[in-house]
Amino acid sequence: MSGPIVLGLRILLALALYAFLGWTLWTIWQDLKRAGQQATTQKIPAIRLEVQIKNQAVISRTFSQPEIILGRESTCDVLLDDATVSARHAKLNYHHGQWWVEDIGSTNGTTLNDEKLTIATVLATGDEIQCGNARVSINRGGMGTVSPTQSLPE
């Protein structure tokens, strides 16, 4: 082959390589942009809490905010008016695609399905949280028939 033809092919190959690299970077950038938009507009699924304190009537409330505080303090999202409940007793929050419950330093502790809560734990429909004499039943919207959280056998 003659020199000009080889030079032309080399230039054409370099242009094709740069075009492919540019297309690849543009595709990655578009994908990251789309993923970022989806992450910022993530919808929090509703969770329904059915609260019963001693022999009082059951109160049902639905939430779709990322954090729910349970306690005796008037600023709590779920007011548990009972002397055995701490001012700020437990917290439910939504992250990593799940609803979680954790005790936030309560005096009498929090139980999940009659097991003492020591770390943040994922909630399922049918779970029952107990804060003092108050029982809170969980119903995650659209979860269908998911069994309650259970302890692993020892």
Buried (B, 14 or more C-beta within 10 A) or exposed (E): EEEEEEEEEEEEEEEEEEEEEEEEEEEEEEEEEEEEEEEEEEEBBEBBBBBBBEEEEEEEEEBEEEEBBBBBBEEBBBBBEBEBBBBBBBBBBBEEEBBBBBBBEBEBBBBBBEEEBEEBBEBBBBBBBBBBBBBBBBBBEEBEEEEBBEEEEE
